Amino acid sequence: MDPRTLDYLLTPEEEEAFERDGFFVMENALPPGKVEHFRTITQDVVEEFKRVHGIPMDRYHGVMDFIGQRDGLLELVDWYRTLPKVWGILGPDIKLYHTVGMQTPKSSKYTSNNHHEWVNWHTDTGNLTRDLAFGDYVPRISIKVGYVLSDLPEANMANFTCLPGSHKSRNFPLPVRDRLTDDAVQVTAKAGDAIIFDRRLWHTPTVNTSDTTRYIIFNGYSFRWLANRDNQQIEHFLHRASPIQKQLLGYSHHGAYGSSNSFADDLPLKAWIEEHAPQWAERWPAHP
C-alpha cells in the first residue's frame, strides 16, 4: 500500500457529510497527469466499444466491467487518495464489484426544455433494495467512487445529480420520478475531483447541453460476500497485482468459500490498517 494513504484518511467532516447527505466531493483526488491519462483511456475504450457495436459516436455510452479493459487502470483499484475513504466507511473486508467508464458528448436530441425525458431516478445494485429492506431501512452494502475527468463547473453538463439525504429511505422522496425538480442537486466538480456516494442515494444521469464531453469512471466497492455486478475479467492483472490489489479484485486463497469468511490470508488490507492506522481497527464490529 502506498504510504501516502495515511495523508488521505477519512476526515470527520467527510464522514459527517456522507452520513447526512449520502455523498461528498473529494477535491484533487487525481493529479492533472493522471486525469489526462485516465481520460485518454476512457475515450479509447468507449470509442472502441462504439465502433465494434455500431453505436453512434455522438451518443452517450458507458462500458461496464471497465477496470480490466486496459493495464493502466490497475492502479485505480487501490488508489491511495480514495481507497482510505472507502475503507473508512465500509471497513477492510471489501472488494471492487462494479466498474464503469462513461463518455457523454453534447446531446443532439435533448435540451433544457425536454431534459426531463432523460431523467432516470434510481438507487444502485438492482434487487438489493427490494430484498434487503427492513421496513423503510436498507443496509448500506456498497459505495461508489466517481472519478471526474472533465471540468464540470455548471449544471447541464451531464453532472452526477442526486437528492441529498435520500439514502436514508428506500422510498423515492418526491411525487414524480420523470423530471428534475428544485430538490435535485447537479454536482459541479473539477477534473480530478472524486464524487464518493452511497449506493442507496437516489440519483439520475442528466443530459449534456454544453460543448464539453464528460468523461467519468465509477468504481464500486462492496463487502466481499456480494456477487459481482460485472464479469470481472481481471485475470490478466493477478500476476502483477499486489496482495491488497488481489483482495480488491476478489481473489481468495479459499475460492468462493473465502468470500463469506474473514480468513486472515484473504485480508491483507485489514492487516495493513491494523499496523499503520490502528485507530480505525477499533471501529470494526467483532465477529459474532
C-alpha positions as CSV (number, residue, x, y, z in Angstrom):
1,M,0.0,0.0,0.0
2,D,1.3,3.5,-0.9
3,P,2.4,5.1,2.4
4,R,0.8,8.3,1.2
5,T,-2.5,6.7,2.0
6,L,-2.1,7.9,5.6
7,D,-2.3,11.5,4.3
8,Y,-5.9,10.9,3.0
9,L,-7.7,9.1,5.8
10,L,-11.5,9.8,6.0
11,T,-11.9,13.1,7.9
12,P,-14.7,13.8,10.4
13,E,-16.1,16.4,8.0
14,E,-16.3,13.9,5.1
15,E,-17.8,11.2,7.3
16,E,-20.4,13.7,8.6
17,A,-21.3,14.8,5.0
18,F,-21.5,11.2,3.9
19,E,-23.9,10.2,6.7
20,R,-26.0,13.3,6.3
21,D,-26.1,13.7,2.5
22,G,-25.1,10.3,1.2
23,F,-22.2,11.7,-0.7
24,F,-19.3,14.2,-0.6
25,V,-16.9,15.6,-3.2
26,M,-13.2,15.0,-2.7
27,E,-11.1,17.7,-4.4
28,N,-7.9,16.7,-6.2
29,A,-8.4,13.0,-5.9
30,L,-6.3,12.7,-9.1
31,P,-3.4,14.9,-10.1
32,P,-3.5,16.5,-13.5
33,G,-1.3,14.0,-15.2
34,K,-3.5,11.1,-14.0
35,V,-6.6,12.9,-15.1
36,E,-5.3,13.1,-18.7
37,H,-4.1,9.5,-18.5
38,F,-7.4,8.1,-17.4
39,R,-9.5,10.4,-19.7
40,T,-7.5,9.1,-22.7
41,I,-8.0,5.5,-21.6
42,T,-11.8,6.1,-21.1
43,Q,-12.1,7.8,-24.5
44,D,-10.2,5.0,-26.2
45,V,-12.2,2.2,-24.6
46,V,-15.6,3.7,-25.1
47,E,-15.0,4.7,-28.7
48,E,-13.6,1.3,-29.5
49,F,-16.7,-0.3,-28.0
50,K,-18.9,2.1,-30.1
51,R,-17.1,1.1,-33.3
52,V,-17.3,-2.6,-32.6
53,H,-21.0,-2.4,-31.7
54,G,-22.1,0.2,-34.2
55,I,-23.1,2.8,-31.6
56,P,-23.1,6.4,-33.0
57,M,-20.0,8.4,-31.8
58,D,-22.2,11.3,-30.6
59,R,-24.3,9.1,-28.3
60,Y,-23.8,8.7,-24.5
61,H,-22.3,5.4,-23.5
62,G,-20.8,3.6,-20.5
63,V,-18.7,0.5,-20.7
64,M,-19.2,-1.8,-17.8
65,D,-16.6,-4.3,-16.5
66,F,-14.3,-1.4,-17.1
67,I,-11.4,-1.9,-14.8
68,G,-9.8,-4.8,-16.8
69,Q,-10.1,-3.0,-20.1
70,R,-6.5,-1.6,-20.0
71,D,-3.5,-2.4,-18.0
72,G,-3.2,1.3,-17.0
73,L,-6.3,1.0,-14.9
74,L,-4.8,-1.3,-12.3
75,E,-3.6,1.5,-10.1
76,L,-7.1,2.8,-9.6
77,V,-8.1,-0.4,-7.8
78,D,-6.3,0.8,-4.6
79,W,-5.7,4.5,-5.4
80,Y,-4.0,5.9,-2.3
81,R,-6.1,9.1,-2.2
82,T,-9.6,7.5,-2.4
83,L,-9.3,3.9,-1.0
84,P,-8.9,5.1,2.6
85,K,-12.2,7.0,2.2
86,V,-13.8,3.7,1.1
87,W,-12.4,1.5,3.9
88,G,-13.0,4.3,6.4
89,I,-16.7,3.9,5.6
90,L,-17.1,0.2,4.8
91,G,-14.2,-1.3,6.8
92,P,-11.5,-3.7,5.4
93,D,-13.5,-6.7,4.3
94,I,-14.2,-5.2,0.8
95,K,-13.7,-5.7,-2.9
96,L,-14.3,-4.0,-6.2
97,Y,-17.5,-5.4,-7.5
98,H,-18.6,-3.0,-10.3
99,T,-16.8,-0.6,-12.7
100,V,-18.0,1.7,-15.5
101,G,-16.2,4.1,-17.8
102,M,-18.5,6.8,-19.3
103,Q,-18.4,9.2,-22.2
104,T,-21.2,11.8,-22.5
105,P,-20.9,14.1,-25.6
106,K,-23.1,17.1,-26.1
107,S,-26.6,15.9,-26.7
108,S,-28.0,16.3,-30.3
109,K,-31.5,15.4,-29.1
110,Y,-32.2,16.8,-25.7
111,T,-32.2,20.4,-24.5
112,S,-33.1,22.1,-21.2
113,N,-36.7,22.1,-22.4
114,N,-37.1,18.4,-22.8
115,H,-34.4,17.3,-20.4
116,H,-37.0,15.6,-18.1
117,E,-37.4,12.9,-20.8
118,W,-33.9,11.6,-20.0
119,V,-34.2,11.5,-16.2
120,N,-34.0,8.1,-14.6
121,W,-34.1,8.4,-10.8
122,H,-32.7,5.2,-9.2
123,T,-30.6,3.6,-6.5
124,D,-27.8,1.2,-7.4
125,T,-27.4,-2.6,-7.5
126,G,-30.8,-3.7,-8.6
127,N,-32.6,-6.1,-6.3
128,L,-30.7,-5.3,-3.1
129,T,-33.1,-2.6,-2.1
130,R,-36.1,-4.8,-2.6
131,D,-34.7,-7.9,-1.0
132,L,-32.8,-6.4,2.0
133,A,-35.2,-3.8,3.0
134,F,-36.4,-3.9,6.6
135,G,-39.4,-1.6,6.6
136,D,-38.1,1.7,5.2
137,Y,-34.5,0.9,6.1
138,V,-32.0,-0.7,3.7
139,P,-28.4,-1.6,4.7
140,R,-25.5,0.3,3.0
141,I,-23.6,-2.7,1.4
142,S,-21.6,-0.7,-1.1
143,I,-20.4,2.7,-2.2
144,K,-19.1,4.2,-5.4
145,V,-16.1,6.5,-6.3
146,G,-16.7,8.6,-9.3
147,Y,-13.5,10.0,-10.8
148,V,-14.4,13.2,-12.6
149,L,-12.2,13.5,-15.7
150,S,-13.8,16.7,-17.3
151,D,-14.3,20.1,-15.8
152,L,-18.0,20.4,-14.8
153,P,-18.3,23.9,-13.4
154,E,-22.0,24.3,-14.0
155,A,-25.2,22.4,-14.4
156,N,-26.4,20.6,-17.6
157,M,-23.0,19.1,-18.3
158,A,-24.1,15.5,-17.6
159,N,-23.4,16.2,-13.9
160,F,-23.9,13.5,-11.3
161,T,-27.3,14.5,-9.9
162,C,-28.8,13.4,-6.6
163,L,-31.3,14.1,-3.8
164,P,-29.1,14.7,-0.7
165,G,-30.2,12.7,2.3
166,S,-32.3,10.3,0.2
167,H,-30.1,7.3,1.1
168,K,-31.9,7.1,4.4
169,S,-35.1,5.7,2.9
170,R,-35.9,3.0,0.4
171,N,-38.8,5.1,-0.9
172,F,-38.3,7.8,-3.6
173,P,-38.9,11.1,-1.7
174,L,-40.7,13.1,-4.5
175,P,-44.1,12.7,-6.1
176,V,-42.8,12.2,-9.6
177,R,-39.7,10.3,-11.0
178,D,-39.6,11.5,-14.6
179,R,-38.2,15.0,-14.1
180,L,-35.7,17.2,-12.2
181,T,-37.1,19.5,-9.5
182,D,-35.6,22.1,-7.3
183,D,-34.7,19.4,-4.8
184,A,-32.2,17.9,-7.3
185,V,-28.5,18.8,-6.9
186,Q,-26.4,18.7,-10.1
187,V,-23.0,18.3,-8.6
188,T,-20.3,20.5,-10.0
189,A,-16.7,19.4,-9.9
190,K,-13.3,19.9,-11.4
191,A,-11.4,17.4,-13.4
192,G,-9.5,15.3,-10.8
193,D,-12.2,15.5,-8.2
194,A,-14.0,12.4,-7.0
195,I,-17.6,12.0,-6.0
196,I,-18.0,9.4,-3.3
197,F,-21.5,8.3,-2.7
198,D,-23.7,5.7,-1.0
199,R,-25.3,3.3,-3.5
200,R,-28.7,3.9,-1.7
201,L,-28.7,7.5,-2.7
202,W,-31.4,8.4,-5.2
203,H,-29.6,9.8,-8.3
204,T,-30.0,10.1,-12.0
205,P,-28.0,10.7,-15.2
206,T,-28.5,14.2,-16.7
207,V,-28.2,15.5,-20.2
208,N,-25.1,17.3,-21.5
209,T,-26.1,20.6,-23.3
210,S,-22.5,22.0,-23.2
211,D,-19.7,21.8,-25.7
212,T,-17.6,19.7,-23.2
213,T,-17.6,15.9,-23.5
214,R,-18.0,14.5,-20.0
215,Y,-15.7,11.6,-19.0
216,I,-16.1,9.8,-15.7
217,I,-15.0,6.4,-14.2
218,F,-17.2,4.8,-11.5
219,N,-15.5,2.2,-9.2
220,G,-18.0,0.4,-6.9
221,Y,-16.7,-1.2,-3.7
222,S,-18.8,-3.6,-1.6
223,F,-18.4,-6.2,1.1
224,R,-16.7,-9.3,-0.2
225,W,-19.7,-11.6,0.0
226,L,-21.7,-9.6,-2.5
227,A,-21.9,-11.1,-6.0
228,N,-20.1,-9.1,-8.7
229,R,-22.2,-6.9,-10.9
230,D,-19.7,-7.3,-13.7
231,N,-17.9,-10.3,-15.1
232,Q,-14.7,-9.1,-13.5
233,Q,-12.4,-10.0,-16.4
234,I,-9.2,-9.2,-14.5
235,E,-7.3,-12.5,-14.5
236,H,-4.5,-10.8,-16.6
237,F,-3.9,-8.4,-13.6
238,L,-3.3,-11.0,-11.0
239,H,0.3,-11.9,-11.8
240,R,1.4,-8.4,-11.1
241,A,-1.2,-7.2,-8.6
242,S,-0.1,-6.5,-5.0
243,P,-1.7,-8.6,-2.3
244,I,-4.1,-5.7,-1.4
245,Q,-5.0,-5.3,-5.1
246,K,-5.7,-9.0,-5.3
247,Q,-8.1,-8.8,-2.4
248,L,-9.9,-5.8,-4.0
249,L,-10.1,-7.7,-7.3
250,G,-11.9,-10.5,-5.5
251,Y,-9.2,-13.1,-5.2
252,S,-9.4,-15.6,-2.3
253,H,-6.9,-18.3,-1.3
254,H,-10.0,-20.3,-0.3
255,G,-12.0,-20.0,-3.5
256,A,-15.7,-19.0,-3.3
257,Y,-15.8,-20.1,0.3
258,G,-13.5,-17.3,1.3
259,S,-15.8,-14.5,0.1
260,S,-18.1,-15.0,3.1
261,N,-15.4,-15.7,5.7
262,S,-12.7,-13.4,7.1
263,F,-9.7,-15.6,6.7
264,A,-6.5,-13.6,7.6
265,D,-4.7,-14.5,4.4
266,D,-7.5,-13.1,2.3
267,L,-7.4,-9.7,4.1
268,P,-4.0,-8.0,3.6
269,L,-5.9,-4.7,3.7
270,K,-7.0,-5.3,7.2
271,A,-3.5,-6.3,8.3
272,W,-2.1,-3.1,6.7
273,I,-4.7,-0.9,8.5
274,E,-4.1,-2.6,11.9
275,E,-0.4,-1.9,11.5
276,H,-0.4,1.6,10.1
277,A,-3.8,3.1,11.2
278,P,-4.8,1.0,14.3
279,Q,-7.3,3.6,15.5
280,W,-9.6,2.5,12.6
281,A,-9.5,-1.1,13.6
282,E,-11.2,-0.1,16.9
283,R,-14.3,0.9,14.9
284,W,-14.9,-2.6,13.4
285,P,-17.5,-4.8,15.0
286,A,-16.3,-8.0,16.5
287,H,-17.1,-11.2,14.6
288,P,-20.1,-12.9,16.3
